[in-house]
Amino acid sequence: MSWEGYDDLILGKITFSEQDLFGKVKFSLPNDDGDCIGTYALSQVKGTWSFICLKKNINASGTLTLNNLDGEVNGKGKDNLEKKIKFKISTKD
């Protein structure tokens, strides 16, 4: 994940819980900035996401694109301070 305002890429594992293409997501920010929680919804190839990071008092939202061939998901959007966020989620280790 790249998030404007963070110098480095945010790497790590994201925990998903999904049912019928709707799900929850949880991840941790670097620099001890806390955890973020959120939701996403997918159709066959497109979707939306949103999350909140309570410790930093930040929320963000955007769109998703699903590659049905390899399961990779690409997302982009902005936080409430208009900082750009881009991420890629892959099922590969």
PDB file of N, CA, C and O in Angstrom:
ATOM      1  N   MET A   1       0.847  -1.165   0.000  1.00  0.00           N
ATOM      2  CA  MET A   1       0.000   0.000   0.000  1.00  0.00           C
ATOM      3  C   MET A   1       0.893   1.229   0.000  1.00  0.00           C
ATOM      4  O   MET A   1       1.883   1.291   0.729  1.00  0.00           O
ATOM      5  N   SER A   2       0.540   2.191  -0.813  1.00  0.00           N
ATOM      6  CA  SER A   2       1.207   3.484  -0.739  1.00  0.00           C
ATOM      7  C   SER A   2       0.163   4.495  -0.272  1.00  0.00           C
ATOM      8  O   SER A   2      -0.958   4.538  -0.777  1.00  0.00           O
ATOM      9  N   TRP A   3       0.560   5.298   0.696  1.00  0.00           N
ATOM     10  CA  TRP A   3      -0.349   6.275   1.294  1.00  0.00           C
ATOM     11  C   TRP A   3       0.422   7.576   1.394  1.00  0.00           C
ATOM     12  O   TRP A   3       1.419   7.666   2.111  1.00  0.00           O
ATOM     13  N   GLU A   4      -0.040   8.573   0.680  1.00  0.00           N
ATOM     14  CA  GLU A   4       0.609   9.876   0.685  1.00  0.00           C
ATOM     15  C   GLU A   4       0.788  10.345   2.135  1.00  0.00           C
ATOM     16  O   GLU A   4      -0.158  10.329   2.922  1.00  0.00           O
ATOM     17  N   GLY A   5       2.000  10.757   2.472  1.00  0.00           N
ATOM     18  CA  GLY A   5       2.314  11.168   3.835  1.00  0.00           C
ATOM     19  C   GLY A   5       3.183  10.150   4.561  1.00  0.00           C
ATOM     20  O   GLY A   5       3.855  10.485   5.536  1.00  0.00           O
ATOM     21  N   TYR A   6       3.169   8.892   4.081  1.00  0.00           N
ATOM     22  CA  TYR A   6       4.077   7.865   4.590  1.00  0.00           C
ATOM     23  C   TYR A   6       5.188   7.713   3.567  1.00  0.00           C
ATOM     24  O   TYR A   6       4.924   7.529   2.378  1.00  0.00           O
ATOM     25  N   ASP A   7       6.440   7.789   4.031  1.00  0.00           N
ATOM     26  CA  ASP A   7       7.585   7.720   3.123  1.00  0.00           C
ATOM     27  C   ASP A   7       7.757   6.351   2.497  1.00  0.00           C
ATOM     28  O   ASP A   7       8.143   6.244   1.333  1.00  0.00           O
ATOM     29  N   ASP A   8       7.477   5.302   3.256  1.00  0.00           N
ATOM     30  CA  ASP A   8       7.702   3.943   2.784  1.00  0.00           C
ATOM     31  C   ASP A   8       6.393   3.282   2.395  1.00  0.00           C
ATOM     32  O   ASP A   8       5.313   3.708   2.804  1.00  0.00           O
ATOM     33  N   LEU A   9       6.513   2.227   1.593  1.00  0.00           N
ATOM     34  CA  LEU A   9       5.353   1.408   1.297  1.00  0.00           C
ATOM     35  C   LEU A   9       4.893   0.725   2.574  1.00  0.00           C
ATOM     36  O   LEU A   9       5.713   0.370   3.420  1.00  0.00           O
ATOM     37  N   ILE A  10       3.614   0.543   2.715  1.00  0.00           N
ATOM     38  CA  ILE A  10       3.057  -0.181   3.855  1.00  0.00           C
ATOM     39  C   ILE A  10       2.867  -1.617   3.400  1.00  0.00           C
ATOM     40  O   ILE A  10       2.013  -1.899   2.560  1.00  0.00           O
ATOM     41  N   LEU A  11       3.656  -2.520   3.952  1.00  0.00           N
ATOM     42  CA  LEU A  11       3.613  -3.930   3.583  1.00  0.00           C
ATOM     43  C   LEU A  11       3.107  -4.743   4.758  1.00  0.00           C
ATOM     44  O   LEU A  11       3.296  -4.370   5.916  1.00  0.00           O
ATOM     45  N   GLY A  12       2.475  -5.832   4.455  1.00  0.00           N
ATOM     46  CA  GLY A  12       2.034  -6.710   5.521  1.00  0.00           C
ATOM     47  C   GLY A  12       0.866  -7.558   5.086  1.00  0.00           C
ATOM     48  O   GLY A  12       0.448  -7.541   3.928  1.00  0.00           O
ATOM     49  N   LYS A  13       0.356  -8.292   6.037  1.00  0.00           N
ATOM     50  CA  LYS A  13      -0.784  -9.153   5.782  1.00  0.00           C
ATOM     51  C   LYS A  13      -2.051  -8.435   6.204  1.00  0.00           C
ATOM     52  O   LYS A  13      -2.089  -7.745   7.222  1.00  0.00           O
ATOM     53  N   ILE A  14      -3.074  -8.612   5.406  1.00  0.00           N
ATOM     54  CA  ILE A  14      -4.385  -8.032   5.694  1.00  0.00           C
ATOM     55  C   ILE A  14      -5.322  -9.178   6.032  1.00  0.00           C
ATOM     56  O   ILE A  14      -5.353 -10.193   5.337  1.00  0.00           O
ATOM     57  N   THR A  15      -6.075  -9.010   7.091  1.00  0.00           N
ATOM     58  CA  THR A  15      -7.042 -10.015   7.491  1.00  0.00           C
ATOM     59  C   THR A  15      -8.377  -9.711   6.838  1.00  0.00           C
ATOM     60  O   THR A  15      -8.914  -8.613   6.978  1.00  0.00           O
ATOM     61  N   PHE A  16      -8.914 -10.705   6.114  1.00  0.00           N
ATOM     62  CA  PHE A  16     -10.201 -10.560   5.446  1.00  0.00           C
ATOM     63  C   PHE A  16     -11.221 -11.490   6.070  1.00  0.00           C
ATOM     64  O   PHE A  16     -10.887 -12.581   6.533  1.00  0.00           O
ATOM     65  N   SER A  17     -12.434 -11.058   6.075  1.00  0.00           N
ATOM     66  CA  SER A  17     -13.574 -11.891   6.442  1.00  0.00           C
ATOM     67  C   SER A  17     -14.642 -11.589   5.405  1.00  0.00           C
ATOM     68  O   SER A  17     -15.151 -10.469   5.349  1.00  0.00           O
ATOM     69  N   GLU A  18     -14.989 -12.574   4.583  1.00  0.00           N
ATOM     70  CA  GLU A  18     -15.872 -12.294   3.452  1.00  0.00           C
ATOM     71  C   GLU A  18     -17.071 -13.226   3.418  1.00  0.00           C
ATOM     72  O   GLU A  18     -16.972 -14.410   3.740  1.00  0.00           O
ATOM     73  N   GLN A  19     -18.211 -12.660   3.017  1.00  0.00           N
ATOM     74  CA  GLN A  19     -19.411 -13.443   2.773  1.00  0.00           C
ATOM     75  C   GLN A  19     -20.179 -12.768   1.641  1.00  0.00           C
ATOM     76  O   GLN A  19     -20.531 -11.593   1.742  1.00  0.00           O
ATOM     77  N   ASP A  20     -20.438 -13.504   0.572  1.00  0.00           N
ATOM     78  CA  ASP A  20     -21.197 -12.985  -0.568  1.00  0.00           C
ATOM     79  C   ASP A  20     -20.618 -11.687  -1.141  1.00  0.00           C
ATOM     80  O   ASP A  20     -21.366 -10.760  -1.452  1.00  0.00           O
ATOM     81  N   LEU A  21     -19.298 -11.617  -1.280  1.00  0.00           N
ATOM     82  CA  LEU A  21     -18.584 -10.488  -1.868  1.00  0.00           C
ATOM     83  C   LEU A  21     -18.640  -9.209  -1.029  1.00  0.00           C
ATOM     84  O   LEU A  21     -18.271  -8.138  -1.511  1.00  0.00           O
ATOM     85  N   PHE A  22     -19.091  -9.312   0.200  1.00  0.00           N
ATOM     86  CA  PHE A  22     -19.016  -8.220   1.171  1.00  0.00           C
ATOM     87  C   PHE A  22     -18.077  -8.688   2.272  1.00  0.00           C
ATOM     88  O   PHE A  22     -18.106  -9.860   2.648  1.00  0.00           O
ATOM     89  N   GLY A  23     -17.251  -7.801   2.788  1.00  0.00           N
ATOM     90  CA  GLY A  23     -16.328  -8.262   3.802  1.00  0.00           C
ATOM     91  C   GLY A  23     -15.797  -7.167   4.687  1.00  0.00           C
ATOM     92  O   GLY A  23     -16.089  -5.983   4.516  1.00  0.00           O
ATOM     93  N   LYS A  24     -14.996  -7.615   5.651  1.00  0.00           N
ATOM     94  CA  LYS A  24     -14.343  -6.720   6.589  1.00  0.00           C
ATOM     95  C   LYS A  24     -12.843  -6.854   6.397  1.00  0.00           C
ATOM     96  O   LYS A  24     -12.352  -7.909   5.996  1.00  0.00           O
ATOM     97  N   VAL A  25     -12.118  -5.785   6.684  1.00  0.00           N
ATOM     98  CA  VAL A  25     -10.664  -5.790   6.539  1.00  0.00           C
ATOM     99  C   VAL A  25     -10.051  -5.121   7.763  1.00  0.00           C
ATOM    100  O   VAL A  25     -10.636  -4.209   8.347  1.00  0.00           O
ATOM    101  N   LYS A  26      -8.864  -5.588   8.140  1.00  0.00           N
ATOM    102  CA  LYS A  26      -8.141  -5.011   9.270  1.00  0.00           C
ATOM    103  C   LYS A  26      -6.654  -5.038   8.935  1.00  0.00           C
ATOM    104  O   LYS A  26      -6.142  -6.045   8.447  1.00  0.00           O
ATOM    105  N   PHE A  27      -5.948  -3.910   9.200  1.00  0.00           N
ATOM    106  CA  PHE A  27      -4.509  -3.860   8.981  1.00  0.00           C
ATOM    107  C   PHE A  27      -3.897  -2.852   9.935  1.00  0.00           C
ATOM    108  O   PHE A  27      -4.600  -2.037  10.533  1.00  0.00           O
ATOM    109  N   SER A  28      -2.582  -2.915  10.072  1.00  0.00           N
ATOM    110  CA  SER A  28      -1.851  -2.020  10.977  1.00  0.00           C
ATOM    111  C   SER A  28      -1.014  -1.030  10.187  1.00  0.00           C
ATOM    112  O   SER A  28      -0.428  -1.373   9.160  1.00  0.00           O
ATOM    113  N   LEU A  29      -0.967   0.199  10.676  1.00  0.00           N
ATOM    114  CA  LEU A  29      -0.128   1.237  10.075  1.00  0.00           C
ATOM    115  C   LEU A  29       1.268   1.197  10.672  1.00  0.00           C
ATOM    116  O   LEU A  29       1.435   0.747  11.806  1.00  0.00           O
ATOM    117  N   PRO A  30       2.282   1.657   9.935  1.00  0.00           N
ATOM    118  CA  PRO A  30       3.643   1.724  10.485  1.00  0.00           C
ATOM    119  C   PRO A  30       3.768   2.835  11.526  1.00  0.00           C
ATOM    120  O   PRO A  30       2.820   3.582  11.767  1.00  0.00           O
ATOM    121  N   ASN A  31       4.922   2.933  12.127  1.00  0.00           N
ATOM    122  CA  ASN A  31       5.265   3.981  13.097  1.00  0.00           C
ATOM    123  C   ASN A  31       4.354   3.976  14.315  1.00  0.00           C
ATOM    124  O   ASN A  31       4.137   5.018  14.933  1.00  0.00           O
ATOM    125  N   ASP A  32       3.813   2.798  14.668  1.00  0.00           N
ATOM    126  CA  ASP A  32       2.923   2.679  15.820  1.00  0.00           C
ATOM    127  C   ASP A  32       1.725   3.625  15.695  1.00  0.00           C
ATOM    128  O   ASP A  32       1.251   4.171  16.691  1.00  0.00           O
ATOM    129  N   ASP A  33       1.239   3.815  14.457  1.00  0.00           N
ATOM    130  CA  ASP A  33       0.095   4.694  14.207  1.00  0.00           C
ATOM    131  C   ASP A  33      -1.242   3.996  14.393  1.00  0.00           C
ATOM    132  O   ASP A  33      -2.293   4.595  14.161  1.00  0.00           O
ATOM    133  N   GLY A  34      -1.213   2.741  14.807  1.00  0.00           N
ATOM    134  CA  GLY A  34      -2.445   2.038  15.156  1.00  0.00           C
ATOM    135  C   GLY A  34      -3.002   1.156  14.062  1.00  0.00           C
ATOM    136  O   GLY A  34      -2.421   1.007  12.987  1.00  0.00           O
ATOM    137  N   ASP A  35      -4.157   0.572  14.374  1.00  0.00           N
ATOM    138  CA  ASP A  35      -4.845  -0.330  13.460  1.00  0.00           C
ATOM    139  C   ASP A  35      -5.949   0.400  12.709  1.00  0.00           C
ATOM    140  O   ASP A  35      -6.477   1.414  13.165  1.00  0.00           O
ATOM    141  N   CYS A  36      -6.278  -0.144  11.553  1.00  0.00           N
ATOM    142  CA  CYS A  36      -7.377   0.366  10.744  1.00  0.00           C
ATOM    143  C   CYS A  36      -8.357  -0.776  10.517  1.00  0.00           C
ATOM    144  O   CYS A  36      -7.954  -1.927  10.353  1.00  0.00           O
ATOM    145  N   ILE A  37      -9.634  -0.456  10.508  1.00  0.00           N
ATOM    146  CA  ILE A  37     -10.666  -1.447  10.229  1.00  0.00           C
ATOM    147  C   ILE A  37     -11.589  -0.880   9.159  1.00  0.00           C
ATOM    148  O   ILE A  37     -11.752   0.334   9.038  1.00  0.00           O
ATOM    149  N   GLY A  38     -12.185  -1.774   8.389  1.00  0.00           N
ATOM    150  CA  GLY A  38     -13.066  -1.277   7.352  1.00  0.00           C
ATOM    151  C   GLY A  38     -13.884  -2.355   6.700  1.00  0.00           C
ATOM    152  O   GLY A  38     -13.923  -3.499   7.153  1.00  0.00           O
ATOM    153  N   THR A  39     -14.542  -1.968   5.618  1.00  0.00           N
ATOM    154  CA  THR A  39     -15.391  -2.877   4.868  1.00  0.00           C
ATOM    155  C   THR A  39     -15.137  -2.713   3.380  1.00  0.00           C
ATOM    156  O   THR A  39     -14.580  -1.709   2.935  1.00  0.00           O
ATOM    157  N   TYR A  40     -15.557  -3.723   2.614  1.00  0.00           N
ATOM    158  CA  TYR A  40     -15.492  -3.644   1.168  1.00  0.00           C
ATOM    159  C   TYR A  40     -16.667  -4.416   0.571  1.00  0.00           C
ATOM    160  O   TYR A  40     -17.233  -5.306   1.205  1.00  0.00           O
ATOM    161  N   ALA A  41     -17.013  -4.059  -0.640  1.00  0.00           N
ATOM    162  CA  ALA A  41     -18.052  -4.760  -1.397  1.00  0.00           C
ATOM    163  C   ALA A  41     -17.559  -4.903  -2.828  1.00  0.00           C
ATOM    164  O   ALA A  41     -17.073  -3.943  -3.425  1.00  0.00           O
ATOM    165  N   LEU A  42     -17.689  -6.113  -3.375  1.00  0.00           N
ATOM    166  CA  LEU A  42     -17.235  -6.392  -4.742  1.00  0.00           C
ATOM    167  C   LEU A  42     -18.390  -6.901  -5.583  1.00  0.00           C
ATOM    168  O   LEU A  42     -19.260  -7.620  -5.091  1.00  0.00           O
ATOM    169  N   SER A  43     -18.394  -6.525  -6.855  1.00  0.00           N
ATOM    170  CA  SER A  43     -19.273  -7.165  -7.826  1.00  0.00           C
ATOM    171  C   SER A  43     -18.400  -8.180  -8.552  1.00  0.00           C
ATOM    172  O   SER A  43     -17.470  -8.727  -7.960  1.00  0.00           O
ATOM    173  N   GLN A  44     -18.681  -8.435  -9.798  1.00  0.00           N
ATOM    174  CA  GLN A  44     -17.843  -9.381 -10.538  1.00  0.00           C
ATOM    175  C   GLN A  44     -16.423  -8.870 -10.734  1.00  0.00           C
ATOM    176  O   GLN A  44     -15.482  -9.660 -10.667  1.00  0.00           O
ATOM    177  N   VAL A  45     -16.236  -7.570 -10.974  1.00  0.00           N
ATOM    178  CA  VAL A  45     -14.895  -7.043 -11.210  1.00  0.00           C
ATOM    179  C   VAL A  45     -14.635  -5.704 -10.532  1.00  0.00           C
ATOM    180  O   VAL A  45     -13.482  -5.279 -10.463  1.00  0.00           O
ATOM    181  N   LYS A  46     -15.655  -5.028 -10.033  1.00  0.00           N
ATOM    182  CA  LYS A  46     -15.469  -3.713  -9.422  1.00  0.00           C
ATOM    183  C   LYS A  46     -16.106  -3.677  -8.049  1.00  0.00           C
ATOM    184  O   LYS A  46     -16.989  -4.473  -7.729  1.00  0.00           O
ATOM    185  N   GLY A  47     -15.632  -2.723  -7.235  1.00  0.00           N
ATOM    186  CA  GLY A  47     -16.194  -2.601  -5.908  1.00  0.00           C
ATOM    187  C   GLY A  47     -15.780  -1.309  -5.234  1.00  0.00           C
ATOM    188  O   GLY A  47     -15.171  -0.432  -5.846  1.00  0.00           O
ATOM    189  N   THR A  48     -16.121  -1.212  -3.971  1.00  0.00           N
ATOM    190  CA  THR A  48     -15.781  -0.050  -3.157  1.00  0.00           C
ATOM    191  C   THR A  48     -15.200  -0.510  -1.830  1.00  0.00           C
ATOM    192  O   THR A  48     -15.421  -1.644  -1.405  1.00  0.00           O
ATOM    193  N   TRP A  49     -14.467   0.366  -1.185  1.00  0.00           N
ATOM    194  CA  TRP A  49     -13.892   0.087   0.131  1.00  0.00           C
ATOM    195  C   TRP A  49     -13.949   1.348   0.974  1.00  0.00           C
ATOM    196  O   TRP A  49     -14.040   2.461   0.455  1.00  0.00           O
ATOM    197  N   SER A  50     -13.895   1.153   2.283  1.00  0.00           N
ATOM    198  CA  SER A  50     -13.764   2.276   3.221  1.00  0.00           C
ATOM    199  C   SER A  50     -13.169   1.732   4.509  1.00  0.00           C
ATOM    200  O   SER A  50     -13.410   0.583   4.879  1.00  0.00           O
ATOM    201  N   PHE A  51     -12.394   2.563   5.189  1.00  0.00           N
ATOM    202  CA  PHE A  51     -11.862   2.172   6.491  1.00  0.00           C
ATOM    203  C   PHE A  51     -11.625   3.396   7.366  1.00  0.00           C
ATOM    204  O   PHE A  51     -11.616   4.538   6.908  1.00  0.00           O
ATOM    205  N   ILE A  52     -11.435   3.102   8.641  1.00  0.00           N
ATOM    206  CA  ILE A  52     -11.162   4.137   9.624  1.00  0.00           C
ATOM    207  C   ILE A  52      -9.981   3.687  10.475  1.00  0.00           C
ATOM    208  O   ILE A  52      -9.857   2.513  10.825  1.00  0.00           O
ATOM    209  N   CYS A  53      -9.119   4.645  10.799  1.00  0.00           N
ATOM    210  CA  CYS A  53      -7.963   4.403  11.659  1.00  0.00           C
ATOM    211  C   CYS A  53      -8.172   5.283  12.902  1.00  0.00           C
ATOM    212  O   CYS A  53      -7.925   6.489  12.869  1.00  0.00           O
ATOM    213  N   LEU A  54      -8.624   4.670  13.977  1.00  0.00           N
ATOM    214  CA  LEU A  54      -9.063   5.429  15.149  1.00  0.00           C
ATOM    215  C   LEU A  54      -7.942   6.207  15.823  1.00  0.00           C
ATOM    216  O   LEU A  54      -8.141   7.353  16.226  1.00  0.00           O
ATOM    217  N   LYS A  55      -6.772   5.602  15.948  1.00  0.00           N
ATOM    218  CA  LYS A  55      -5.674   6.280  16.647  1.00  0.00           C
ATOM    219  C   LYS A  55      -5.274   7.575  15.939  1.00  0.00           C
ATOM    220  O   LYS A  55      -4.956   8.565  16.597  1.00  0.00           O
ATOM    221  N   LYS A  56      -5.289   7.575  14.609  1.00  0.00           N
ATOM    222  CA  LYS A  56      -4.920   8.753  13.817  1.00  0.00           C
ATOM    223  C   LYS A  56      -6.139   9.615  13.458  1.00  0.00           C
ATOM    224  O   LYS A  56      -5.988  10.688  12.874  1.00  0.00           O
ATOM    225  N   ASN A  57      -7.343   9.147  13.807  1.00  0.00           N
ATOM    226  CA  ASN A  57      -8.579   9.856  13.491  1.00  0.00           C
ATOM    227  C   ASN A  57      -8.687  10.150  11.988  1.00  0.00           C
ATOM    228  O   ASN A  57      -8.977  11.271  11.573  1.00  0.00           O
ATOM    229  N   ILE A  58      -8.442   9.102  11.190  1.00  0.00           N
ATOM    230  CA  ILE A  58      -8.453   9.207   9.735  1.00  0.00           C
ATOM    231  C   ILE A  58      -9.463   8.206   9.176  1.00  0.00           C
ATOM    232  O   ILE A  58      -9.557   7.076   9.655  1.00  0.00           O
ATOM    233  N   ASN A  59     -10.208   8.624   8.169  1.00  0.00           N
ATOM    234  CA  ASN A  59     -11.030   7.680   7.427  1.00  0.00           C
ATOM    235  C   ASN A  59     -10.700   7.841   5.949  1.00  0.00           C
ATOM    236  O   ASN A  59     -10.223   8.889   5.514  1.00  0.00           O
ATOM    237  N   ALA A  60     -10.962   6.790   5.190  1.00  0.00           N
ATOM    238  CA  ALA A  60     -10.627   6.801   3.769  1.00  0.00           C
ATOM    239  C   ALA A  60     -11.610   5.924   3.012  1.00  0.00           C
ATOM    240  O   ALA A  60     -12.252   5.047   3.588  1.00  0.00           O
ATOM    241  N   SER A  61     -11.717   6.175   1.705  1.00  0.00           N
ATOM    242  CA  SER A  61     -12.590   5.354   0.876  1.00  0.00           C
ATOM    243  C   SER A  61     -12.131   5.427  -0.575  1.00  0.00           C
ATOM    244  O   SER A  61     -11.362   6.308  -0.961  1.00  0.00           O
ATOM    245  N   GLY A  62     -12.624   4.479  -1.365  1.00  0.00           N
ATOM    246  CA  GLY A  62     -12.253   4.461  -2.774  1.00  0.00           C
ATOM    247  C   GLY A  62     -12.871   3.295  -3.506  1.00  0.00           C
ATOM    248  O   GLY A  62     -13.881   2.736  -3.080  1.00  0.00           O
ATOM    249  N   THR A  63     -12.246   2.932  -4.623  1.00  0.00           N
ATOM    250  CA  THR A  63     -12.761   1.890  -5.501  1.00  0.00           C
ATOM    251  C   THR A  63     -11.796   0.709  -5.578  1.00  0.00           C
ATOM    252  O   THR A  63     -10.610   0.829  -5.268  1.00  0.00           O
ATOM    253  N   LEU A  64     -12.335  -0.430  -5.999  1.00  0.00           N
ATOM    254  CA  LEU A  64     -11.571  -1.670  -6.166  1.00  0.00           C
ATOM    255  C   LEU A  64     -11.778  -2.210  -7.572  1.00  0.00           C
ATOM    256  O   LEU A  64     -12.822  -1.997  -8.189  1.00  0.00           O
ATOM    257  N   THR A  65     -10.766  -2.913  -8.067  1.00  0.00           N
ATOM    258  CA  THR A  65     -10.876  -3.666  -9.311  1.00  0.00           C
ATOM    259  C   THR A  65     -10.342  -5.063  -9.051  1.00  0.00           C
ATOM    260  O   THR A  65      -9.227  -5.221  -8.556  1.00  0.00           O
ATOM    261  N   LEU A  66     -11.130  -6.077  -9.382  1.00  0.00           N
ATOM    262  CA  LEU A  66     -10.764  -7.472  -9.168  1.00  0.00           C
ATOM    263  C   LEU A  66     -10.339  -8.104 -10.485  1.00  0.00           C
ATOM    264  O   LEU A  66     -11.032  -7.971 -11.494  1.00  0.00           O
ATOM    265  N   ASN A  67      -9.189  -8.798 -10.476  1.00  0.00           N
ATOM    266  CA  ASN A  67      -8.747  -9.584 -11.618  1.00  0.00           C
ATOM    267  C   ASN A  67      -9.221 -11.013 -11.365  1.00  0.00           C
ATOM    268  O   ASN A  67      -8.664 -11.710 -10.516  1.00  0.00           O
ATOM    269  N   ASN A  68     -10.236 -11.449 -12.090  1.00  0.00           N
ATOM    270  CA  ASN A  68     -10.799 -12.783 -11.884  1.00  0.00           C
ATOM    271  C   ASN A  68      -9.836 -13.905 -12.244  1.00  0.00           C
ATOM    272  O   ASN A  68     -10.021 -15.034 -11.792  1.00  0.00           O
ATOM    273  N   LEU A  69      -8.815 -13.626 -13.045  1.00  0.00           N
ATOM    274  CA  LEU A  69      -7.880 -14.675 -13.446  1.00  0.00           C
ATOM    275  C   LEU A  69      -6.950 -15.086 -12.316  1.00  0.00           C
ATOM    276  O   LEU A  69      -6.700 -16.276 -12.124  1.00  0.00           O
ATOM    277  N   ASP A  70      -6.427 -14.103 -11.553  1.00  0.00           N
ATOM    278  CA  ASP A  70      -5.484 -14.449 -10.492  1.00  0.00           C
ATOM    279  C   ASP A  70      -5.956 -14.027  -9.094  1.00  0.00           C
ATOM    280  O   ASP A  70      -5.250 -14.274  -8.117  1.00  0.00           O
ATOM    281  N   GLY A  71      -7.115 -13.407  -8.979  1.00  0.00           N
ATOM    282  CA  GLY A  71      -7.653 -13.007  -7.681  1.00  0.00           C
ATOM    283  C   GLY A  71      -7.045 -11.745  -7.107  1.00  0.00           C
ATOM    284  O   GLY A  71      -7.379 -11.359  -5.987  1.00  0.00           O
ATOM    285  N   GLU A  72      -6.150 -11.087  -7.852  1.00  0.00           N
ATOM    286  CA  GLU A  72      -5.516  -9.872  -7.368  1.00  0.00           C
ATOM    287  C   GLU A  72      -6.527  -8.721  -7.354  1.00  0.00           C
ATOM    288  O   GLU A  72      -7.336  -8.573  -8.270  1.00  0.00           O
ATOM    289  N   VAL A  73      -6.460  -7.916  -6.297  1.00  0.00           N
ATOM    290  CA  VAL A  73      -7.345  -6.770  -6.151  1.00  0.00           C
ATOM    291  C   VAL A  73      -6.498  -5.504  -6.107  1.00  0.00           C
ATOM    292  O   VAL A  73      -5.516  -5.434  -5.368  1.00  0.00           O
ATOM    293  N   ASN A  74      -6.877  -4.505  -6.898  1.00  0.00           N
ATOM    294  CA  ASN A  74      -6.218  -3.206  -6.888  1.00  0.00           C
ATOM    295  C   ASN A  74      -7.211  -2.164  -6.391  1.00  0.00           C
ATOM    296  O   ASN A  74      -8.368  -2.144  -6.809  1.00  0.00           O
ATOM    297  N   GLY A  75      -6.748  -1.303  -5.500  1.00  0.00           N
ATOM    298  CA  GLY A  75      -7.611  -0.274  -4.955  1.00  0.00           C
ATOM    299  C   GLY A  75      -6.964   1.093  -5.028  1.00  0.00           C
ATOM    300  O   GLY A  75      -5.740   1.223  -5.040  1.00  0.00           O
ATOM    301  N   LYS A  76      -7.815   2.116  -5.077  1.00  0.00           N
ATOM    302  CA  LYS A  76      -7.319   3.482  -5.019  1.00  0.00           C
ATOM    303  C   LYS A  76      -8.395   4.346  -4.382  1.00  0.00           C
ATOM    304  O   LYS A  76      -9.582   4.025  -4.431  1.00  0.00           O
ATOM    305  N   GLY A  77      -7.956   5.449  -3.784  1.00  0.00           N
ATOM    306  CA  GLY A  77      -8.888   6.360  -3.156  1.00  0.00           C
ATOM    307  C   GLY A  77      -8.153   7.462  -2.414  1.00  0.00           C
ATOM    308  O   GLY A  77      -6.983   7.734  -2.683  1.00  0.00           O
ATOM    309  N   LYS A  78      -8.851   8.097  -1.473  1.00  0.00           N
ATOM    310  CA  LYS A  78      -8.273   9.193  -0.698  1.00  0.00           C
ATOM    311  C   LYS A  78      -8.758   9.124   0.739  1.00  0.00           C
ATOM    312  O   LYS A  78      -9.807   8.553   1.034  1.00  0.00           O
ATOM    313  N   ASP A  79      -7.970   9.719   1.627  1.00  0.00           N
ATOM    314  CA  ASP A  79      -8.416   9.830   3.009  1.00  0.00           C
ATOM    315  C   ASP A  79      -9.119  11.173   3.209  1.00  0.00           C
ATOM    316  O   ASP A  79      -9.235  11.964   2.274  1.00  0.00           O
ATOM    317  N   ASN A  80      -9.582  11.422   4.425  1.00  0.00           N
ATOM    318  CA  ASN A  80     -10.334  12.648   4.699  1.00  0.00           C
ATOM    319  C   ASN A  80      -9.472  13.903   4.630  1.00  0.00           C
ATOM    320  O   ASN A  80     -10.003  15.012   4.695  1.00  0.00           O
ATOM    321  N   LEU A  81      -8.168  13.758   4.502  1.00  0.00           N
ATOM    322  CA  LEU A  81      -7.266  14.894   4.313  1.00  0.00           C
ATOM    323  C   LEU A  81      -6.854  15.034   2.851  1.00  0.00           C
ATOM    324  O   LEU A  81      -5.933  15.784   2.526  1.00  0.00           O
ATOM    325  N   GLU A  82      -7.552  14.299   1.964  1.00  0.00           N
ATOM    326  CA  GLU A  82      -7.301  14.317   0.516  1.00  0.00           C
ATOM    327  C   GLU A  82      -5.959  13.713   0.123  1.00  0.00           C
ATOM    328  O   GLU A  82      -5.442  14.010  -0.954  1.00  0.00           O
ATOM    329  N   LYS A  83      -5.384  12.864   0.987  1.00  0.00           N
ATOM    330  CA  LYS A  83      -4.138  12.170   0.653  1.00  0.00           C
ATOM    331  C   LYS A  83      -4.467  10.900  -0.110  1.00  0.00           C
ATOM    332  O   LYS A  83      -5.366  10.148   0.265  1.00  0.00           O
ATOM    333  N   LYS A  84      -3.720  10.669  -1.196  1.00  0.00           N
ATOM    334  CA  LYS A  84      -3.976   9.540  -2.081  1.00  0.00           C
ATOM    335  C   LYS A  84      -3.519   8.230  -1.465  1.00  0.00           C
ATOM    336  O   LYS A  84      -2.499   8.166  -0.778  1.00  0.00           O
ATOM    337  N   ILE A  85      -4.294   7.189  -1.726  1.00  0.00           N
ATOM    338  CA  ILE A  85      -3.995   5.833  -1.262  1.00  0.00           C
ATOM    339  C   ILE A  85      -4.117   4.901  -2.462  1.00  0.00           C
ATOM    340  O   ILE A  85      -5.084   4.980  -3.219  1.00  0.00           O
ATOM    341  N   LYS A  86      -3.132   4.017  -2.636  1.00  0.00           N
ATOM    342  CA  LYS A  86      -3.181   2.968  -3.645  1.00  0.00           C
ATOM    343  C   LYS A  86      -2.728   1.676  -2.992  1.00  0.00           C
ATOM    344  O   LYS A  86      -1.821   1.685  -2.161  1.00  0.00           O
ATOM    345  N   PHE A  87      -3.351   0.565  -3.360  1.00  0.00           N
ATOM    346  CA  PHE A  87      -2.910  -0.714  -2.811  1.00  0.00           C
ATOM    347  C   PHE A  87      -3.188  -1.850  -3.774  1.00  0.00           C
ATOM    348  O   PHE A  87      -4.019  -1.754  -4.677  1.00  0.00           O
ATOM    349  N   LYS A  88      -2.451  -2.936  -3.543  1.00  0.00           N
ATOM    350  CA  LYS A  88      -2.603  -4.163  -4.306  1.00  0.00           C
ATOM    351  C   LYS A  88      -2.662  -5.302  -3.294  1.00  0.00           C
ATOM    352  O   LYS A  88      -1.839  -5.392  -2.384  1.00  0.00           O
ATOM    353  N   ILE A  89      -3.658  -6.168  -3.478  1.00  0.00           N
ATOM    354  CA  ILE A  89      -3.804  -7.321  -2.592  1.00  0.00           C
ATOM    355  C   ILE A  89      -3.685  -8.552  -3.450  1.00  0.00           C
ATOM    356  O   ILE A  89      -4.382  -8.706  -4.453  1.00  0.00           O
ATOM    357  N   SER A  90      -2.792  -9.424  -3.040  1.00  0.00           N
ATOM    358  CA  SER A  90      -2.544 -10.650  -3.773  1.00  0.00           C
ATOM    359  C   SER A  90      -2.670 -11.838  -2.828  1.00  0.00           C
ATOM    360  O   SER A  90      -2.331 -11.744  -1.649  1.00  0.00           O
ATOM    361  N   THR A  91      -3.157 -12.949  -3.352  1.00  0.00           N
ATOM    362  CA  THR A  91      -3.243 -14.152  -2.532  1.00  0.00           C
ATOM    363  C   THR A  91      -1.916 -14.900  -2.504  1.00  0.00           C
ATOM    364  O   THR A  91      -1.788 -15.894  -1.789  1.00  0.00           O
ATOM    365  N   LYS A  92      -0.940 -14.449  -3.257  1.00  0.00           N
ATOM    366  CA  LYS A  92       0.391 -15.072  -3.281  1.00  0.00           C
ATOM    367  C   LYS A  92       1.186 -14.634  -2.059  1.00  0.00           C
ATOM    368  O   LYS A  92       1.076 -13.494  -1.608  1.00  0.00           O
ATOM    369  N   ASP A  93       2.001 -15.570  -1.521  1.00  0.00           N
ATOM    370  CA  ASP A  93       2.879 -15.234  -0.374  1.00  0.00           C
ATOM    371  C   ASP A  93       4.099 -14.507  -0.817  1.00  0.00           C
ATOM    372  O   ASP A  93       4.940 -14.151   0.008  1.00  0.00           O
TER     373      ASP A  93
END
